[in-house]
Amino acid sequence: AAFTISLHKADNTTVTIKPRAGISPSCQIRVKNATRSELKVKPGENATFTFTCRAPEKYFTMKIQKNIDCVSGPCPFGEVHLYPPRLPRLNRTFVWDVKASTKAGLELKFSTPWLRQAEPGQTCPDSVGYSINSCIDTATVTIGSFCRNGSVSGIKLLGGVVLSLRLPWDSPLTASGFSIANRASIKRLCIIESVLEGESSVTLMSPNYPLGFPEDELMTWQFLVPPNMRASVFFHNYSLSNCERKEERVEYYLPGSLSNPEVFKLSDSQPANIAGSFNLSLQGCDQDAQNPGVLRLLFQVVVQHPQVNENVTHLVDLSKEKNMSVTIHFEGWPSHVPPMSEPMCLICKDPRTCDRVLTLASGAAYRISFLCKDLSRLRITAEKSISCVDLRWCQRKVYSLSVPKAITQLPVQLHRFIWKLLAPSQLNIEITSPSLKLQQHIPEQRCNTSYSYNIISATPTTELIVGVFCPGGAIEKIQMRNNITIALKTFGKGFLNESNRQDLKMSFVPHIKDECTFTVSPGPKERVHLQTPNWPYGLPPYVSISWYVVVPSKQVARLGFSRERMGIACQTGRAYLTVKEEAAGAEETVRREDELLPKPRDLHHDFWVNVSNCKPSEKMQLALQFWVTVSDKQLDLGVIIAAVAGAGVLTAIGLTVCCVKKKRKKSQTPMVGVYNATVNTQAPGRQKPFRKGRQNNESHVYAVIDDAMVYGHLLKESNGLAAPEVDVYRPFDGPMGPVPPSPPPFSFRKDMKCSSNPEEPLADIDHDTYTFAHQKPGQLEDTGDTNEKDHGEMSLSLLEKEQDGLAE
C-alpha cells in the first residue's frame, strides 16, 4: 500500500523514517522508482512512498518532531493533537519541543487516566510512555519517565519543555493525552501535581533520578488528598551531596499546622497520618566543586482510610530496661519488602510520626498506635545485651531470660527475642531451666511448642551452633565458654498463653574445660535423644563436648548410640568417645574414631559422656547422636530365691538352737567335743588352699564321743547342773558313743564367696571338704588316713570354728 505524508510549513513538523537499530536492511522504502533505507519529510513537503516488504514495522521506526516557539510568537495553548494523520503503522515517537521564557511558566495537563512515574529501566505495560525534560537556557533536566494509569495530573515547568510520546506500531491511541497552558513564573524547577483518590499509593522520584538533582534547585510536589483520608510519606532511597553553603532539606506545608513550612532532614522520619492535601518541596544546596556528590530521592505517599483504632494508644514501658531495643515491623522484614502497591501497616510514635518500621530504645516509655487494618501482618523483634562488668557482683546474680510484659501485652505477635550474652575472659556462661527443662530439637525428637530457643556460641573467628531447644525436656543446664546468642522464636499465637511460664535463667560461672557441657536429668521411662552441636555440619576441630547424665537412685539408665562408628578419619590427632560412671572403682570406656562405639549398656550411677574431636580429613565431620532411657531396677530371680531360702534356713537354725538348749538344760551329761591328740589341729587357712591333699592331711577328721564319759570325773554337782571346766583339754581314753552330732546345715557356710561371673574362679576357697569321722565299734583310735570309700560314705560338710562354738 502507498502512503502519503503532507506537511504544512506553518506546522513546523518534521517526519523521519529510519531503519531499526540492529536489524539487517532487508526491507527498503520506494519513492517513485527509487529505493532508499531512510526517508525525511520536512515542513511544507509532500511524500508518497511504499515499502518493499509486507511487515515494515519489523524494520523501521518513525519520529515526528514538532517545534513550538513561545518566545518569539504566540503559543498554541490547548489540547495537543497527533499530527499528521494517516501515518504508516510503525513504532513511532512524537516529540514536542517547546521553547519558553524563564520569566513565564508552562503547564502540562494530562487527561485521565493520568500518569504514573516509572523508575529508570522500567517499561510500561502497554508500551505507551512519556518522557518529560525541562530546558533552562542550555541545560536539560529529566523530570521523569511516565506511564499511563497513575495519579500525576499535571506538571508545571520553568522555561521550555521537551515532551516525547512513544507509541507501538499497533497502538490504537489517536490523542496525545495532554494539553499545554500558560502560567506565571513558578520560581522553581517544576511542580508535580498528584491526585490521590481513595486508598492508594504513589511512588515519585526527584528529577534526573538516579543521577543528581540540579545544584541549588527547588522543586515541589502537590498532593491532593480528600479531607476524610490519611496520607503518610516514606523515603525509600536517598543520598546527599557535599554542600558548601545551605543545607539540603525537605519542607512540608501541612493542613492545620501552626508552623508551616515544617522542615525535615532527609534522614528524619517523615510526616504521617496527614489529614487532607499537602505540599512537599525538595531544596538543594551549593555543592563542592571538587566533590559535588549526588542529591537524589525516591519516596512513596500512601493514602488510607482512618483506622478505627488510630486513637487507641498502647503503652510500651521500657524505662527500667537496659541495653534493649524493640522493633515493630512488617512480616518478612528486613529481607522481604512488600510491594508498594500493597496496603500498608503503619506504627506511630505520635500522630505525625509513623512508619512501616518503628524501633524503640530502652530507658523510656512510649505510647504507640497502629494505622493498619490487619495487625496480623505486623511482627516484633527485640534484642537485649547482658554483660559482666564487676566480676564479683555478676557471679552472684542470676539473670532472667524472659520476654518483658511490655512486649507480650501488645496486640502484635512476637517474632523473635534475642539475648546477646557477653562473658569476660575469666568467666563462662551457664543457662538453666529449673522447672520446664529443655528438649533438644532433632529429627527423632521434634519440638511441638509455641516457641523455641536457638543457641549459638561465638568468638570473633568461630561460631558453634549449640542447637535448637524448646521447653519440656530433660536438659537442666548448659554451660558454654564463649559469648552466647540466644534467639527465642515464636510459632503462632500460642506464645501469648505460654509466656508467663518462661523460666530460662542465665548466670556467669567459673571457667569450664569443655567447649560446652550439658546436664541431663531424664524422667522415669523417658527416652531422651541428644546430639552433638553444629549438627549436621559436625564439630569444629579439637572441640570437646560433655554430657553429665543424672541417674536417680533405685533406677538404672541405659545408654545407646545411633550408629556403630563415629564415621570420621582424623588428619591430625585422635577423636575419642568416653563414658565414665560416677562410682568408686568404675571402669572408663574409651573408643577412638577407628573403633566400634559401645553397645547399649546399663549404668546404675550418674555418668559422663564426652566427645573430643580431632582435625578430620576433608568432607568428614564428627556428628554423633545417642539416647538415654531410665527405668526402675529389676531384682534378679536367683537373688530373690536365695534370699527366701536363706531366711528359711536361718529360721530352721534358730529353732534347732532353741531345742538343743532346752535339751541340755534337762540333761546332766551334755555332749561335748573331745580333743584328739593324734589329729592335725591346725585351722584351715583363710587366704590359701591346703598345701596337702586329702591323703596326707588329717585336719578334716574329728573323733566325736559321748562328752559325759570324758569329763564326768571333773564335773561338780551344783544345784543339779553340771559345770564343766573351761579351756581344759585332755586326751581321750574313754568309750565312744555310737552316733555323732549332726553337722550344721550346708547353707550356713560363711567362707564361700559368690561371684557374679559364672566363669570367674572362686578365690580363697578351700576345696577339701571337712568331715566328721563316725567311729565304728572297735575303732577307738585311728590316726591314719581313711580310704576313698569311707570318705564317700561318711563325710559331711562342717562349719567354721565360730559356728562350732555357737552349736555348743
C-alpha positions in Angstrom: 0.0 0.0 0.0 1.1 3.5 -0.7 1.4 6.2 2.0 1.3 9.9 1.6 2.7 12.4 4.1 1.8 16.1 3.5 3.1 18.7 5.9 2.2 22.3 6.2 5.1 24.7 6.6 3.3 26.5 9.4 3.1 23.4 11.4 6.9 23.3 11.8 6.8 19.5 11.8 9.4 17.0 10.5 8.8 13.3 9.9 11.8 10.9 9.7 11.6 7.2 8.9 14.8 5.2 9.8 15.8 1.6 10.0 15.6 0.0 13.4 18.9 -0.4 15.1 20.4 -3.8 15.0 18.1 -5.1 12.1 19.5 -6.2 8.8 18.3 -3.9 5.9 16.2 -6.5 4.1 13.3 -4.0 3.5 13.5 -0.7 1.6 11.5 2.4 1.1 10.4 3.0 -2.6 9.8 6.6 -3.6 8.7 6.8 -7.2 11.1 4.5 -9.0 14.0 4.7 -6.5 14.5 2.7 -3.2 16.2 4.0 -0.1 16.7 3.0 3.5 15.7 6.3 5.1 13.1 9.0 4.4 12.8 12.5 5.8 9.9 14.8 5.1 10.4 18.5 6.1 7.8 21.2 6.8 5.9 22.2 3.6 6.9 19.0 1.7 4.8 16.0 0.4 6.0 12.4 0.0 4.3 9.3 -1.4 6.1 6.0 -0.8 5.7 2.3 -0.3 7.7 -0.5 1.4 9.3 -3.4 -0.3 8.2 -5.9 2.4 5.0 -7.0 3.9 5.8 -6.1 7.6 7.7 -2.8 7.6 7.1 -2.4 11.4 9.9 -5.0 11.9 12.5 -2.9 10.1 11.6 0.8 10.5 10.8 3.4 13.2 9.3 6.8 12.7 9.9 10.1 14.6 7.6 13.0 14.3 9.0 16.2 15.8 7.1 19.5 16.2 9.0 22.6 17.3 6.9 25.3 19.2 8.4 28.7 19.8 6.6 30.5 22.6 9.4 33.2 22.9 9.1 35.0 19.6 5.4 34.2 18.9 2.2 33.1 20.5 2.0 29.6 21.9 -0.6 27.1 20.6 -2.2 26.5 24.0 -4.8 23.9 24.5 -5.0 20.2 23.5 -2.1 18.8 21.6 -3.0 16.6 18.6 -1.2 13.8 16.9 -0.1 15.3 13.6 0.0 14.4 10.7 -2.8 11.8 10.4 -2.8 8.5 8.5 0.8 7.6 9.2 2.2 4.1 8.5 1.8 1.6 11.3 5.3 1.8 12.6 6.8 2.2 16.1 6.7 5.9 16.4 7.8 8.7 18.7 6.1 12.1 18.8 8.3 14.9 20.1 7.1 18.4 21.1 9.9 20.8 21.7 8.5 23.9 23.3 10.8 26.9 23.9 9.6 29.4 26.5 11.0 32.2 28.6 12.1 31.5 32.1 10.0 34.5 33.2 6.9 32.5 32.4 5.8 29.0 33.2 4.3 26.2 31.2 1.8 23.7 32.5 1.2 20.3 31.1 -2.2 18.9 31.9 -2.8 15.2 31.4 -6.2 13.8 30.7 -7.4 10.8 32.6 -6.3 8.2 33.4 -3.3 10.5 34.2 0.3 9.3 34.5 2.5 7.2 36.8 6.2 7.9 37.2 8.3 4.9 36.2 11.7 4.0 37.6 14.7 4.0 35.3 14.7 1.0 33.1 11.1 0.1 33.8 8.8 -0.5 30.8 5.2 0.4 30.6 2.6 -2.4 30.5 1.0 -1.1 27.3 4.3 0.2 25.8 2.9 3.7 25.8 5.3 6.0 27.6 6.0 9.7 28.2 9.4 11.4 28.8 9.5 14.9 30.1 12.6 17.2 30.1 12.9 20.7 31.3 15.1 23.1 29.3 16.5 26.1 31.1 18.8 28.1 28.8 21.2 25.4 27.6 20.7 23.0 30.5 18.4 20.0 30.2 16.9 18.3 33.3 15.0 15.0 33.1 11.8 15.5 35.0 11.0 11.8 34.6 9.6 8.9 32.6 5.9 8.2 32.9 3.3 5.5 32.0 -0.4 5.8 31.8 -2.8 5.0 34.6 -1.5 6.9 37.6 -2.1 9.9 39.8 0.1 12.6 38.2 -2.4 15.0 36.7 -0.1 17.9 35.8 3.4 19.3 35.7 4.3 23.0 35.8 7.7 23.9 34.5 10.0 26.9 34.4 11.1 27.6 30.9 10.9 25.3 27.9 10.0 21.6 27.8 10.7 18.7 25.6 7.9 16.0 25.8 8.1 12.7 24.0 5.3 10.2 23.5 6.3 6.7 22.4 3.6 4.5 20.7 4.0 1.0 19.5 3.0 0.2 15.9 -0.3 -1.4 16.9 -1.4 1.2 19.4 -4.9 2.4 18.8 -4.2 5.7 20.5 -5.2 8.7 18.5 -4.8 11.5 21.0 -1.7 12.9 22.8 -3.4 12.8 26.2 -2.2 16.2 27.3 -2.6 19.9 26.8 -0.4 23.0 27.2 -1.3 26.0 29.3 0.5 29.2 30.1 1.2 30.1 33.7 3.1 32.8 35.6 6.6 32.0 36.7 6.7 29.3 39.4 10.2 30.3 40.7 11.4 26.7 40.9 12.4 23.9 38.6 9.0 22.3 38.5 5.8 21.5 40.4 4.3 18.0 40.0 0.7 17.6 40.9 -0.6 14.2 42.1 -4.3 13.4 42.8 -4.8 10.6 45.3 -8.3 9.3 45.4 -9.4 6.6 47.8 -6.9 4.2 49.2 -3.9 4.3 47.0 -0.1 4.9 46.9 2.2 6.8 44.5 6.0 6.4 44.1 7.8 9.5 42.9 11.5 10.5 42.2 13.5 13.6 42.1 14.5 15.0 38.6 17.4 13.3 37.0 17.0 10.2 39.3 19.1 8.2 39.8 21.6 10.9 38.9 21.9 14.1 40.9 19.3 16.8 41.5 20.5 20.1 40.0 22.6 22.2 42.3 20.8 24.7 44.5 17.5 24.0 42.9 14.0 23.8 44.3 11.0 21.7 43.3 7.6 20.9 44.7 5.1 18.0 44.7 1.5 18.9 45.4 -0.7 16.1 46.7 -4.5 16.5 46.5 -5.9 14.2 49.2 -9.6 14.0 50.3 -10.0 15.5 53.7 -11.5 12.3 55.1 -8.4 10.3 54.1 -5.0 10.0 55.8 -1.7 10.3 53.9 1.8 9.2 55.0 5.2 9.9 53.4 8.1 7.3 53.3 11.6 7.9 51.9 12.8 4.6 50.5 16.1 5.7 48.8 18.0 8.9 49.0 21.6 10.3 49.0 23.0 13.7 49.9 25.5 15.8 48.1 28.5 17.6 49.6 27.3 21.1 50.4 29.4 24.2 50.7 26.5 26.5 51.5 23.0 26.0 52.7 21.6 22.6 53.7 19.7 20.0 51.7 16.2 19.6 53.2 12.6 18.9 52.6 9.8 21.3 53.6 6.1 20.5 54.2 3.0 22.6 54.1 0.6 20.5 56.2 -3.1 21.1 56.9 -3.8 22.5 60.3 -0.1 23.0 61.1 0.8 26.2 63.1 4.5 26.1 62.0 4.3 25.8 58.2 6.6 25.2 56.5 7.8 22.3 58.6 11.4 21.4 57.8 12.8 17.9 57.9 16.1 16.4 57.0 16.1 13.6 54.5 17.3 11.2 57.3 14.3 12.1 59.5 11.1 10.1 59.8 8.7 11.9 57.5 5.2 13.1 58.5 2.4 10.6 58.5 -1.3 10.4 59.2 -1.8 13.7 57.3 -5.5 14.6 57.1 -6.0 16.2 53.6 -3.9 17.8 50.9 -0.3 18.9 51.5 2.9 20.1 49.7 6.4 18.6 49.8 9.4 20.5 48.5 13.0 19.4 47.9 15.7 22.0 48.3 19.3 21.5 47.1 22.4 23.4 48.2 25.6 24.9 46.7 27.8 21.9 46.1 31.5 21.4 46.5 33.0 22.0 43.0 35.7 19.4 43.5 33.5 16.7 45.0 29.8 17.6 44.4 28.2 14.3 45.4 24.7 13.4 44.4 21.4 14.5 45.8 18.6 12.1 44.9 15.3 10.9 46.4 12.8 8.2 45.8 9.8 8.2 48.1 6.2 6.9 48.5 3.0 8.5 49.6 0.3 6.2 51.0 -3.3 7.2 51.4 -5.6 5.2 53.7 -8.9 5.4 55.4 -8.8 6.5 59.0 -8.4 3.4 61.2 -10.9 2.6 63.9 -8.1 2.2 66.4 -6.0 5.1 65.3 -6.7 6.9 68.5 -6.1 3.8 70.7 -2.6 4.1 72.2 -0.6 1.3 73.7 1.9 1.9 76.5 5.4 0.3 75.9 7.3 1.0 79.1 11.0 0.3 78.6 12.1 2.8 81.3 13.5 0.1 83.6 15.2 -1.9 80.8 18.9 -1.6 79.8 20.7 -2.3 76.6 17.5 -3.3 74.9 15.7 -2.3 71.7 12.2 -3.3 70.3 11.4 -3.1 66.6 7.9 -3.4 65.3 7.9 -4.2 61.6 6.0 -5.8 58.7 6.2 -9.5 58.3 9.3 -10.7 56.5 11.4 -7.6 57.4 14.2 -6.9 56.6 14.9 -9.5 53.9 11.5 -9.2 52.3 10.0 -5.8 51.4 6.3 -6.0 50.4 5.3 -4.3 47.1 4.5 -0.6 47.4 1.1 -1.4 45.9 0.1 -3.4 49.0 -2.0 -1.7 51.7 0.5 -0.5 54.4 0.5 -1.1 58.1 2.0 1.9 60.0 3.2 2.2 63.5 3.1 5.6 65.1 5.1 7.1 68.0 2.9 10.2 67.8 0.1 11.3 65.5 2.6 12.6 62.9 5.5 10.2 63.3 4.5 6.9 61.7 6.5 4.3 59.7 6.3 0.8 58.4 9.2 0.0 60.8 9.5 1.5 64.3 12.3 1.0 66.7 12.0 1.8 70.4 15.1 2.1 72.7 15.3 1.2 76.3 15.2 3.8 79.1 12.0 5.4 78.1 8.2 4.8 77.9 6.3 5.2 74.6 2.7 5.4 73.6 2.2 4.0 70.2 -0.7 3.5 67.9 -1.3 1.5 64.7 -2.7 2.5 61.3 -3.4 -0.9 60.0 -6.4 -2.9 59.0 -4.8 -6.3 59.8 -2.4 -6.3 62.7 -1.5 -10.0 62.0 0.8 -8.6 59.2 3.0 -7.0 61.9 5.7 -8.6 64.0 8.0 -7.7 66.9 11.7 -8.3 67.0 13.6 -7.4 70.2 17.2 -7.5 71.3 18.9 -7.3 74.7 22.6 -7.4 75.7 23.8 -8.7 79.1 27.5 -8.3 80.0 29.6 -8.6 83.1 31.5 -5.5 84.4 32.1 -6.3 88.0 33.3 -9.9 88.3 32.5 -10.3 92.0 29.0 -8.9 91.6 27.9 -10.6 88.4 28.9 -14.1 89.7 26.3 -13.7 92.4 23.5 -12.6 90.1 21.0 -14.7 88.2 19.6 -13.1 85.1 16.1 -13.9 83.9 15.9 -14.6 80.1 12.1 -13.9 79.7 10.2 -11.6 77.4 9.1 -8.4 79.3 5.3 -7.9 79.7 5.7 -4.6 77.9 6.1 -6.6 74.7 3.7 -9.5 75.4 0.8 -7.2 76.1 0.9 -5.6 72.7 -1.6 -6.8 70.0 1.3 -7.8 67.7 2.9 -11.2 67.5 6.4 -11.5 68.9 8.6 -12.9 66.1 12.0 -13.1 67.8 13.6 -12.0 71.0 17.4 -12.1 71.0 19.7 -12.1 74.1 23.4 -11.4 73.5 25.4 -12.6 76.5 28.9 -11.3 76.7 31.2 -13.1 79.1 34.6 -11.8 80.3 37.7 -14.0 79.6 37.8 -15.2 83.3 34.2 -16.4 83.3 31.8 -18.6 81.3 28.1 -18.6 80.8 25.5 -21.1 82.3 22.0 -21.4 81.0 19.4 -23.2 83.2 15.7 -24.1 83.0 14.9 -25.2 86.6 11.3 -26.3 86.2 10.5 -26.7 82.5 13.9 -28.1 81.4 14.9 -28.1 77.8 14.5 -30.5 75.0 16.9 -30.7 72.0 15.1 -30.4 68.7 16.3 -33.3 66.5 14.5 -35.4 63.9 13.8 -38.2 66.3 12.5 -35.8 69.0 10.9 -32.8 67.4 9.7 -29.8 69.4 5.9 -29.2 69.4 5.7 -26.0 71.4 4.8 -22.4 70.6 8.4 -21.2 70.9 12.0 -22.4 70.8 15.5 -21.2 71.6 18.3 -21.2 69.0 21.6 -21.1 71.0 24.8 -20.1 69.3 28.3 -19.9 70.9 30.6 -17.5 69.1 34.0 -16.0 69.2 35.3 -13.3 66.8 36.6 -16.0 64.5 34.4 -19.1 65.0 30.8 -19.9 65.6 29.3 -23.1 67.2 25.6 -23.7 66.8 24.8 -25.4 70.1 21.3 -26.4 68.9 17.6 -25.6 68.9 15.8 -26.2 72.2 12.3 -26.0 73.5 10.7 -26.3 76.9 9.6 -29.7 78.3 12.7 -31.9 78.1 15.4 -33.3 80.3 18.3 -30.8 79.9 18.6 -28.8 83.2 21.7 -26.9 82.4 24.1 -25.9 79.6 27.5 -24.4 80.3 29.4 -22.6 77.5 32.8 -21.0 77.3 32.3 -18.2 74.8 29.9 -15.3 74.1 26.4 -16.6 73.6 23.4 -15.6 71.4 20.0 -17.0 72.4 17.2 -16.3 69.9 13.7 -17.1 71.1 11.4 -17.7 68.1 7.7 -18.0 68.3 5.3 -20.1 66.2 1.7 -18.9 66.1 -0.3 -17.1 68.7 0.2 -19.8 71.4 3.2 -18.0 72.9 0.9 -15.3 74.5 -0.6 -18.1 76.7 2.7 -19.7 77.5 4.8 -16.6 78.0 4.0 -16.5 81.7 5.7 -19.8 82.3 9.1 -18.9 80.9 11.9 -19.9 83.4 15.1 -19.7 81.4 17.9 -18.2 83.6 21.5 -17.2 82.9 24.5 -16.7 85.2 28.2 -16.2 85.0 30.2 -19.2 86.3 33.9 -20.1 86.7 35.9 -21.4 83.7 35.0 -24.8 82.4 37.3 -27.1 80.5 35.0 -28.2 77.6 33.6 -26.0 74.9 30.1 -27.0 76.1 28.7 -29.1 78.9 25.1 -30.3 79.3 23.5 -31.6 82.5 20.7 -34.0 81.6 18.2 -35.5 84.1 15.9 -37.9 82.3 12.5 -38.6 83.7 11.2 -42.1 84.5 10.5 -44.3 81.4 11.6 -41.3 79.3 13.7 -41.7 76.2 16.0 -38.7 75.7 17.7 -38.1 72.4 20.8 -35.9 72.3 23.2 -34.9 69.5 26.5 -33.0 69.2 26.4 -29.3 68.4 26.8 -27.9 64.9 24.5 -30.7 63.6 24.7 -31.8 60.8 27.9 -30.0 59.8 29.9 -31.5 62.6 32.0 -30.3 65.5 34.9 -27.9 64.8 38.4 -29.4 65.0 39.7 -30.1 68.5 36.4 -29.2 70.3 35.4 -31.2 73.3 31.7 -31.6 74.4 30.4 -33.3 77.6 27.1 -34.5 78.9 26.5 -35.3 82.6 23.6 -37.6 83.0 21.9 -37.8 86.4 20.5 -41.3 87.2 18.0 -41.3 90.1 18.5 -43.7 93.0 16.8 -47.1 92.7 16.8 -46.6 88.9 19.1 -47.7 86.1 19.9 -45.8 82.9 20.5 -47.4 79.5 22.8 -45.7 77.0 22.9 -46.3 73.3 24.4 -44.7 70.2 22.5 -44.3 66.9 25.3 -45.8 64.8 28.3 -48.2 65.2 31.1 -45.8 64.4 32.0 -42.1 64.6 32.2 -42.0 60.9 35.3 -39.8 60.5 39.0 -40.2 59.7 41.4 -37.9 61.5 44.0 -35.9 59.6 45.7 -34.7 62.8 45.2 -36.0 66.3 42.6 -38.5 67.6 38.9 -38.3 68.2 37.7 -40.0 71.4 34.4 -41.0 72.9 34.5 -41.6 76.7 31.8 -43.0 79.0 32.5 -43.0 82.7 30.2 -43.8 85.6 30.4 -41.7 88.8 31.1 -44.6 91.2 34.1 -45.8 93.1 36.2 -48.2 91.0 34.0 -47.7 87.9 35.7 -48.5 84.7 36.1 -45.9 82.0 35.0 -46.8 78.5 37.1 -45.1 75.8 36.7 -45.5 72.0 38.8 -44.0 69.2 37.4 -42.8 65.9 38.6 -46.1 64.3 36.9 -48.3 66.8 33.3 -49.5 67.2 31.2 -47.4 69.6 29.9 -49.2 72.7 26.9 -51.4 72.5 23.8 -50.3 74.5 24.6 -50.8 78.2 23.1 -50.2 81.7 24.5 -47.7 84.1 23.5 -47.6 87.7 25.0 -44.3 88.8 25.4 -40.8 87.3 27.7 -40.9 84.4 29.6 -38.7 81.8 29.6 -38.9 78.1 32.5 -36.9 76.4 33.2 -36.4 72.7 36.6 -34.9 71.8 37.3 -34.1 68.2 40.4 -34.3 66.1 41.1 -32.4 62.9 39.1 -34.6 60.5 40.1 -35.1 56.9 38.2 -33.2 54.3 34.5 -33.7 53.8 34.3 -35.8 57.0 32.8 -34.3 60.2 32.2 -35.6 63.6 28.4 -35.6 64.4 27.0 -38.1 66.9 23.6 -38.9 68.2 22.8 -41.0 71.3 19.9 -41.8 73.6 19.3 -42.4 77.3 16.4 -44.2 79.0 15.8 -44.5 82.7 13.8 -47.3 84.3 13.3 -49.0 87.7 15.9 -51.5 88.8 14.7 -55.2 88.3 15.8 -57.7 91.1 17.4 -60.9 89.8 15.1 -64.0 90.3 18.0 -66.1 91.6 18.8 -63.4 94.2 15.1 -63.4 95.4 15.1 -67.3 95.6 18.4 -67.3 97.5 17.1 -64.7 99.9 13.9 -66.6 100.6 15.9 -69.8 101.1 18.4 -68.1 103.4 15.6 -66.8 105.5 14.1 -70.3 105.8 17.4 -71.8 106.8 18.0 -69.1 109.4 14.6 -69.9 110.9 15.4 -73.6 111.0 18.7 -72.9 112.7 17.1 -70.7 115.2 14.6 -73.5 116.1 17.4 -76.1 116.3 19.4 -74.0 118.6 16.4 -73.4 120.9 15.7 -77.1 121.0 19.4 -78.0 121.8 19.5 -75.5 124.7 16.3 -76.9 126.2 17.6 -80.4 125.9 20.9 -79.5 127.6 19.1 -77.9 130.5 17.3 -81.2 131.1 20.4 -83.4 130.7 23.2 -83.7 133.2 25.5 -85.2 130.7 25.7 -82.8 127.8 27.6 -83.9 124.6 31.0 -82.1 124.2 33.8 -82.3 121.7 37.0 -84.1 122.8 40.4 -83.1 121.7 42.2 -85.8 119.7 45.9 -85.5 120.0 46.6 -87.8 117.0 44.8 -85.5 114.6 46.3 -82.4 113.0 44.6 -79.5 114.8 45.9 -76.6 112.7 43.0 -74.4 111.4 42.5 -74.4 107.7 44.0 -71.3 106.0 41.7 -68.4 105.1 43.8 -66.9 102.3 45.3 -70.0 100.6 44.1 -73.5 99.9 45.6 -76.5 101.8 49.1 -77.4 100.8 48.4 -81.1 101.5 45.9 -83.3 99.8 43.3 -85.5 101.5 45.6 -88.5 101.6 48.2 -86.9 103.8 46.2 -84.5 105.9 44.0 -85.5 108.8 42.7 -82.0 109.6 39.4 -83.0 108.1 38.8 -85.9 110.6 37.4 -85.4 114.1 36.5 -88.0 116.6 33.2 -87.4 118.3 32.4 -89.3 121.5 29.9 -89.0 124.4 31.1 -86.0 126.3 29.7 -87.3 129.6 32.1 -90.2 129.5 35.1 -87.9 129.1 34.6 -85.1 131.6 32.4 -86.9 134.2 35.1 -87.0 136.8 35.7 -83.3 136.5 32.1 -82.2 137.0 30.9 -81.0 140.2 27.3 -81.0 141.4 25.8 -77.6 141.9 22.1 -77.5 142.2 21.7 -80.4 139.8 23.6 -78.7 137.0 27.0 -79.7 135.5 29.7 -77.0 135.3 32.5 -78.2 133.0 35.9 -76.6 133.4 36.6 -74.1 130.7 39.6 -74.2 128.3 40.9 -77.5 129.7 41.6 -80.4 127.2 42.5 -83.9 128.0 43.4 -86.9 125.9 40.5 -89.2 125.1 40.7 -92.5 127.0 37.0 -93.5 127.4 34.4 -95.3 125.4 32.9 -93.7 122.3 29.1 -93.2 121.6 27.6 -94.9 118.6 26.1 -91.7 116.8 28.0 -88.3 116.1 26.2 -85.0 116.5 24.5 -83.7 113.3 26.6 -81.0 111.4 25.0 -77.6 110.8 23.2 -77.1 107.5 25.2 -76.6 104.3 23.8 -73.2 103.6 25.3 -71.8 106.8 28.9 -71.7 105.5 30.5 -68.3 105.6 33.7 -68.8 103.8 32.1 -69.3 100.3 32.3 -66.1 98.2 29.7 -65.9 95.3 30.9 -64.4 92.0 28.6 -62.6 89.7 30.5 -64.0 86.8 29.9 -67.8 86.5 33.2 -68.1 84.6 35.3 -66.5 87.3 37.0 -69.0 89.6 36.3 -68.7 93.3 39.2 -67.1 95.1 40.4 -68.1 98.6 38.3 -71.3 98.8 39.5 -74.5 100.4 38.4 -77.2 98.1 38.9 -80.1 100.6 35.7 -81.0 102.5 35.8 -81.0 106.2 34.1 -84.1 107.7 33.2 -85.8 111.0 34.6 -89.3 111.2 31.9 -91.7 112.5 33.9 -94.2 114.6 32.8 -97.8 114.3 32.8 -100.1 117.3 36.3 -101.5 117.9 38.0 -98.5 116.3 38.8 -96.4 119.4 41.7 -94.7 117.7 42.5 -94.1 114.1 45.4 -91.8 113.4 45.8 -93.0 109.8 44.1 -91.8 106.5 40.7 -93.2 105.7 40.2 -94.8 102.4 38.4 -93.2 99.4 35.3 -95.4 100.0 35.0 -94.3 103.6 35.2 -90.7 102.5 32.4 -91.1 100.0 30.1 -92.7 102.6 30.8 -90.9 105.8 31.9 -87.4 105.0 29.7 -84.3 105.8 30.4 -80.5 105.5 31.4 -78.6 108.6 31.0 -75.1 109.8 33.9 -72.8 110.7 35.3 -72.7 114.2 32.9 -69.8 115.2 29.8 -71.9 114.2 31.1 -74.9 116.2 31.2 -72.7 119.2 27.6 -71.5 118.6 26.3 -75.1 118.3 28.0 -75.9 121.7 
